[in-house]
Amino acid sequence: MILVGTLVAWTIYELLRTPHALKAVRAEAYELFGAESDIAKICDILVSGDGDKLLHCMTYTAAVIKETLRLWPPASLARLTKPGTGLTV
């Protein structure tokens, strides 16, 4: 869940940095879901039978998410070793 939260935060950051991309994502959402801004209704639409088709139509939004993952990859790790094993940072 932390990775999803991080992805959402970086995506919002990047969309705010690039207004033309934000405008395009909004236009795509309005085209697919209408001007409806109630998140519960949008969730109902997505879990309905046509939800999968709508998700596949969100090509620009998917591209924004993929580009955000490219710019800000969530790959992080921590390693622990015993002292004297030869691992240096």
BATI-831340 format. One line per 10 residues: number of its first residue (from 1); their letters; for each residue z, x negated, y of N, C-alpha, C, O, CB. Coordinates in Angstrom, 3 decimals, always signed. Glycine has a CB too. Layout:
BEGIN
NUM> a> Z:X:Y:Z:X:Y:Z:X:Y:Z:X:Y:Z:X:Y  ... $
***
This chain:
BEGIN
1> milvgtlvaw> +0.000:-0.813:-1.194:+0.000:+0.000:+0.000:+0.000:-0.856:+1.257:-0.544:-0.457:+2.286:+1.191:+0.925:-0.001  +0.615:-2.042:+1.172:+0.645:-2.934:+2.331:-0.764:-3.364:+2.707:-1.094:-3.450:+3.889:+1.519:-4.167:+2.047  -1.597:-3.636:+1.703:-2.961:-4.064:+1.988:-3.749:-2.968:+2.687:-4.544:-3.258:+3.580:-3.666:-4.474:+0.703  -3.544:-1.722:+2.301:-4.234:-0.613:+2.946:-3.785:-0.498:+4.397:-4.610:-0.299:+5.289:-3.974:+0.707:+2.192  -2.502:-0.621:+4.634:-1.985:-0.571:+6.003:-2.543:-1.695:+6.852:-2.881:-1.490:+8.018:-0.468:-0.637:+5.999  -2.642:-2.878:+6.274:-3.212:-4.020:+6.991:-4.679:-3.766:+7.292:-5.142:-4.047:+8.397:-3.048:-5.320:+6.176  -5.414:-3.240:+6.323:-6.831:-2.931:+6.535:-6.999:-1.903:+7.651:-7.871:-2.056:+8.506:-7.471:-2.411:+5.233  -6.182:-0.872:+7.649:-6.267:+0.154:+8.691:-5.982:-0.461:+10.062:-6.682:-0.174:+11.033:-5.276:+1.309:+8.402  -4.959:-1.300:+10.136:-4.608:-1.923:+11.413:-5.746:-2.800:+11.932:-6.102:-2.715:+13.107:-3.328:-2.755:+11.264  -6.316:-3.637:+11.076:-7.417:-4.507:+11.521:-8.666:-3.706:+11.850:-9.404:-4.062:+12.768:-7.742:-5.547:+10.448 $
11> tiyellrtph> -8.913:-2.627:+11.112:-10.081:-1.795:+11.400:-9.941:-1.147:+12.767:-10.894:-1.130:+13.545:-10.266:-0.719:+10.315  -8.777:-0.620:+13.062:-8.552:-0.033:+14.387:-8.713:-1.097:+15.466:-9.326:-0.847:+16.504:-7.146:+0.611:+14.471  -8.167:-2.272:+15.224:-8.300:-3.372:+16.183:-9.768:-3.687:+16.452:-10.182:-3.792:+17.606:-7.578:-4.626:+15.667  -10.546:-3.836:+15.396:-11.965:-4.174:+15.553:-12.741:-3.042:+16.216:-13.633:-3.301:+17.024:-12.587:-4.501:+14.195  -12.422:-1.803:+15.893:-13.115:-0.681:+16.531:-12.787:-0.600:+18.015:-13.647:-0.251:+18.824:-12.746:+0.635:+15.843  -11.555:-0.919:+18.376:-11.200:-0.917:+19.793:-11.864:-2.070:+20.540:-12.126:-1.967:+21.738:-9.686:-0.995:+19.957  -12.136:-3.165:+19.835:-12.822:-4.303:+20.448:-14.316:-4.051:+20.630:-14.952:-4.653:+21.495:-12.615:-5.547:+19.608  -14.872:-3.162:+19.814:-16.318:-2.898:+19.850:-16.561:-1.407:+20.025:-16.721:-0.682:+19.043:-17.012:-3.413:+18.556  -16.588:-0.947:+21.272:-16.727:+0.492:+21.541:-17.983:+1.120:+20.946:-17.955:+2.292:+20.570:-16.724:+0.724:+23.019  -19.082:+0.376:+20.850:-20.294:+0.977:+20.271:-20.100:+1.284:+18.791:-20.656:+2.262:+18.290:-21.501:+0.041:+20.457 $
21> alkavraeay> -19.326:+0.473:+18.086:-19.045:+0.742:+16.675:-18.131:+1.954:+16.540:-18.332:+2.789:+15.658:-18.405:-0.490:+16.001  -17.129:+2.053:+17.408:-16.241:+3.220:+17.400:-17.030:+4.497:+17.662:-16.803:+5.523:+17.020:-15.126:+3.060:+18.452  -17.953:+4.424:+18.604:-18.791:+5.588:+18.923:-19.639:+5.990:+17.719:-19.806:+7.178:+17.443:-19.699:+5.286:+20.134  -20.172:+5.006:+17.009:-21.004:+5.294:+15.835:-20.178:+5.877:+14.686:-20.641:+6.782:+13.992:-21.719:+4.020:+15.368  -18.960:+5.367:+14.479:-18.087:+5.905:+13.434:-17.711:+7.349:+13.759:-17.709:+8.210:+12.879:-16.812:+5.036:+13.282  -17.395:+7.606:+15.027:-17.072:+8.980:+15.433:-18.270:+9.908:+15.254:-18.122:+11.036:+14.785:-16.604:+9.009:+16.894  -19.449:+9.435:+15.626:-20.655:+10.260:+15.480:-20.899:+10.600:+14.014:-21.256:+11.731:+13.684:-21.884:+9.536:+16.069  -20.705:+9.620:+13.140:-20.889:+9.864:+11.713:-19.868:+10.884:+11.201:-20.210:+11.774:+10.422:-20.770:+8.547:+10.924  -18.629:+10.751:+11.639:-17.586:+11.694:+11.213:-17.881:+13.099:+11.729:-17.729:+14.072:+10.990:-16.201:+11.230:+11.708  -18.298:+13.215:+12.978:-18.627:+14.529:+13.539:-19.816:+15.149:+12.806:-19.854:+16.360:+12.585:-18.936:+14.410:+15.044 $
31> elfgaesdia> -20.776:+14.318:+12.435:-21.955:+14.821:+11.708:-21.554:+15.376:+10.345:-22.066:+16.411:+9.916:-23.006:+13.700:+11.533  -20.644:+14.693:+9.670:-20.263:+15.096:+8.317:-19.191:+16.180:+8.280:-19.241:+17.074:+7.435:-19.781:+13.902:+7.557  -18.218:+16.104:+9.195:-17.076:+17.011:+9.145:-17.039:+17.995:+10.294:-16.176:+18.872:+10.326:-15.811:+16.228:+9.132  -17.948:+17.870:+11.228:-17.914:+18.712:+12.403:-16.881:+18.184:+13.384:-16.299:+17.121:+13.174:-17.610:+20.164:+12.024  -16.664:+18.915:+14.428:-15.715:+18.475:+15.454:-14.277:+18.797:+15.065:-13.369:+18.666:+15.885:-16.045:+19.125:+16.792  -14.067:+19.212:+13.832:-12.733:+19.557:+13.339:-11.836:+18.327:+13.365:-12.169:+17.299:+12.776:-12.809:+20.140:+11.910  -10.717:+18.429:+14.035:-9.833:+17.275:+14.138:-8.554:+17.444:+13.323:-7.683:+16.575:+13.369:-9.485:+17.025:+15.583  -8.425:+18.526:+12.591:-7.241:+18.755:+11.777:-7.354:+17.944:+10.490:-8.217:+18.207:+9.653:-7.064:+20.265:+11.466  -6.484:+16.968:+10.345:-6.549:+16.056:+9.216:-6.382:+16.782:+7.884:-6.980:+16.380:+6.886:-5.490:+14.985:+9.356  -5.587:+17.834:+7.853:-5.388:+18.586:+6.610:-6.693:+19.243:+6.157:-6.998:+19.264:+4.964:-4.291:+19.657:+6.797 $
41> kicdilvsgd> -7.455:+19.772:+7.098:-8.731:+20.400:+6.742:-9.742:+19.362:+6.277:-10.515:+19.611:+5.352:-9.295:+21.180:+7.934  -9.734:+18.212:+6.913:-10.644:+17.147:+6.492:-10.272:+16.667:+5.091:-11.156:+16.417:+4.271:-10.610:+15.966:+7.497  -8.979:+16.536:+4.806:-8.536:+16.153:+3.461:-8.967:+17.189:+2.432:-9.399:+16.834:+1.336:-7.011:+15.978:+3.424  -8.851:+18.476:+2.781:-9.296:+19.535:+1.869:-10.787:+19.420:+1.589:-11.227:+19.615:+0.456:-8.975:+20.919:+2.452  -11.562:+19.105:+2.617:-13.007:+18.932:+2.435:-13.278:+17.770:+1.496:-14.135:+17.872:+0.618:-13.710:+18.699:+3.792  -12.554:+16.659:+1.668:-12.796:+15.467:+0.860:-12.388:+15.648:-0.593:-13.009:+15.061:-1.479:-12.060:+14.296:+1.444  -11.358:+16.448:-0.861:-10.950:+16.652:-2.249:-11.701:+17.807:-2.912:-11.530:+18.059:-4.105:-9.457:+16.908:-2.315  -12.522:+18.500:-2.145:-13.326:+19.574:-2.727:-14.453:+18.979:-3.574:-14.589:+17.760:-3.674:-13.905:+20.490:-1.617  -15.234:+19.829:-4.165:-16.329:+19.381:-5.027:-17.362:+18.528:-4.319:-17.982:+17.668:-4.945:-17.005:+20.559:-5.626  -17.560:+18.746:-3.029:-18.555:+17.979:-2.281:-17.989:+16.719:-1.637:-18.706:+16.016:-0.925:-19.166:+18.845:-1.221 $
51> gdkllhcmty> -16.728:+16.427:-1.872:-16.089:+15.275:-1.248:-16.746:+13.955:-1.588:-16.927:+13.104:-0.717:-14.663:+15.222:-1.641  -17.109:+13.778:-2.865:-17.762:+12.535:-3.277:-19.092:+12.340:-2.557:-19.419:+11.231:-2.135:-17.982:+12.527:-4.788  -19.849:+13.407:-2.420:-21.139:+13.312:-1.731:-20.946:+12.914:-0.269:-21.699:+12.102:+0.269:-21.896:+14.650:-1.820  -19.935:+13.492:+0.359:-19.667:+13.156:+1.760:-19.253:+11.699:+1.915:-19.683:+11.027:+2.852:-18.578:+14.067:+2.326  -18.423:+11.209:+1.002:-18.005:+9.812:+1.083:-19.191:+8.864:+0.953:-19.229:+7.826:+1.614:-16.975:+9.507:+0.001  -20.147:+9.205:+0.119:-21.336:+8.369:-0.041:-22.242:+8.429:+1.184:-23.069:+7.540:+1.391:-22.114:+8.795:-1.278  -22.093:+9.457:+1.984:-22.889:+9.580:+3.213:-22.283:+8.799:+4.375:-22.916:+8.663:+5.422:-23.026:+11.046:+3.601  -21.091:+8.295:+4.208:-20.410:+7.573:+5.285:-20.801:+6.093:+5.258:-19.945:+5.223:+5.092:-18.871:+7.730:+5.159  -22.076:+5.818:+5.420:-22.568:+4.451:+5.289:-22.099:+3.550:+6.422:-21.755:+2.393:+6.182:-24.074:+4.451:+5.233  -22.076:+4.050:+7.641:-21.656:+3.220:+8.763:-20.161:+2.927:+8.679:-19.726:+1.805:+8.939:-21.993:+3.905:+10.097 $
61> taaviketlr> -19.388:+3.928:+8.318:-17.948:+3.734:+8.172:-17.660:+2.726:+7.070:-16.790:+1.868:+7.225:-17.247:+5.070:+7.871  -18.380:+2.820:+5.963:-18.214:+1.850:+4.877:-18.571:+0.443:+5.337:-17.907:-0.523:+4.961:-19.077:+2.241:+3.674  -19.618:+0.326:+6.150:-20.015:-0.980:+6.667:-18.939:-1.558:+7.579:-18.677:-2.760:+7.542:-21.343:-0.873:+7.421  -18.319:-0.721:+8.388:-17.231:-1.175:+9.270:-16.062:-1.675:+8.430:-15.483:-2.718:+8.735:-16.767:-0.031:+10.218  -15.714:-0.951:+7.391:-14.606:-1.362:+6.522:-14.926:-2.682:+5.831:-14.074:-3.568:+5.763:-14.307:-0.273:+5.473  -16.146:-2.820:+5.320:-16.538:-4.067:+4.648:-16.551:-5.246:+5.614:-16.142:-6.349:+5.252:-17.917:-3.913:+4.005  -17.015:-5.020:+6.831:-17.035:-6.090:+7.827:-15.610:-6.478:+8.226:-15.322:-7.657:+8.430:-17.842:-5.656:+9.070  -14.729:-5.502:+8.337:-13.331:-5.800:+8.640:-12.707:-6.622:+7.524:-11.964:-7.567:+7.790:-12.535:-4.506:+8.855  -13.001:-6.273:+6.284:-12.484:-7.056:+5.155:-13.062:-8.467:+5.154:-12.385:-9.412:+4.750:-12.806:-6.356:+3.826  -14.302:-8.616:+5.600:-14.901:-9.949:+5.672:-14.216:-10.782:+6.755:-13.916:-11.957:+6.543:-16.418:-9.848:+5.951 $
71> lwppaslarl> -13.971:-10.171:+7.913:-13.351:-10.899:+9.015:-11.865:-11.162:+8.795:-11.356:-12.214:+9.183:-13.541:-10.137:+10.297  -11.182:-10.231:+8.188:-9.733:-10.306:+8.003:-9.387:-10.046:+6.531:-8.817:-9.002:+6.215:-9.005:-9.283:+8.929  -9.717:-10.963:+5.638:-9.454:-10.729:+4.216:-7.958:-10.641:+3.934:-7.171:-11.412:+4.484:-10.080:-11.841:+3.369  -7.573:-9.706:+3.084:-6.148:-9.527:+2.795:-5.635:-10.492:+1.731:-4.597:-10.242:+1.117:-5.890:-8.107:+2.353  -6.347:-11.580:+1.510:-5.962:-12.527:+0.467:-4.873:-13.457:+0.985:-5.114:-14.331:+1.817:-7.183:-13.341:-0.013  -3.714:-13.250:+0.486:-2.611:-14.152:+0.785:-1.770:-14.288:-0.468:-1.724:-13.388:-1.306:-1.758:-13.640:+1.986  -1.116:-15.410:-0.580:-0.294:-15.611:-1.755:+0.830:-16.581:-1.422:+0.794:-17.291:-0.416:-1.139:-16.130:-2.936  +1.784:-16.588:-2.258:+2.895:-17.523:-2.134:+3.103:-18.169:-3.501:+3.099:-17.496:-4.531:+4.205:-16.807:-1.630  +3.282:-19.470:-3.485:+3.502:-20.180:-4.750:+4.840:-20.889:-4.696:+5.277:-21.374:-3.653:+2.358:-21.193:-5.035  +5.457:-20.930:-5.826:+6.755:-21.555:-5.943:+6.696:-22.531:-7.100:+6.304:-22.157:-8.206:+7.878:-20.504:-6.143 $
81> tkpgtgltv> +7.080:-23.772:-6.863:+7.143:-24.763:-7.945:+8.452:-25.508:-7.867:+9.149:-25.490:-6.852:+5.956:-25.752:-7.874  +8.756:-26.144:-8.936:+9.970:-26.953:-8.962:+9.729:-28.240:-8.173:+8.624:-28.780:-8.211:+10.398:-27.271:-10.428  +10.732:-28.737:-7.464:+10.583:-29.998:-6.748:+10.179:-31.140:-7.699:+10.670:-31.245:-8.823:+11.892:-30.349:-6.027  +9.277:-31.977:-7.210:+8.854:-33.127:-7.988:+7.670:-32.878:-8.896:+7.321:-33.743:-9.699:+9.976:-33.602:-8.794  +7.032:-31.700:-8.788:+5.882:-31.407:-9.654:+4.584:-31.973:-9.089:+3.544:-31.923:-9.745:+5.741:-29.900:-9.849  +4.642:-32.503:-7.891:+3.439:-33.105:-7.301:+2.644:-32.183:-6.413:+1.623:-32.592:-5.860:+2.556:-33.596:-8.370  +3.080:-30.956:-6.261:+2.371:-30.023:-5.389:+2.774:-30.273:-3.948:+3.954:-30.222:-3.602:+2.662:-28.557:-5.787  +1.780:-30.546:-3.109:+2.060:-30.753:-1.690:+1.230:-29.790:-0.873:+0.132:-29.399:-1.269:+1.772:-32.211:-1.270  +1.766:-29.415:+0.269:+1.062:-28.499:+1.148:+0.627:-29.258:+2.379:+0.007:-28.682:+3.272:+1.944:-27.286:+1.525 $
***
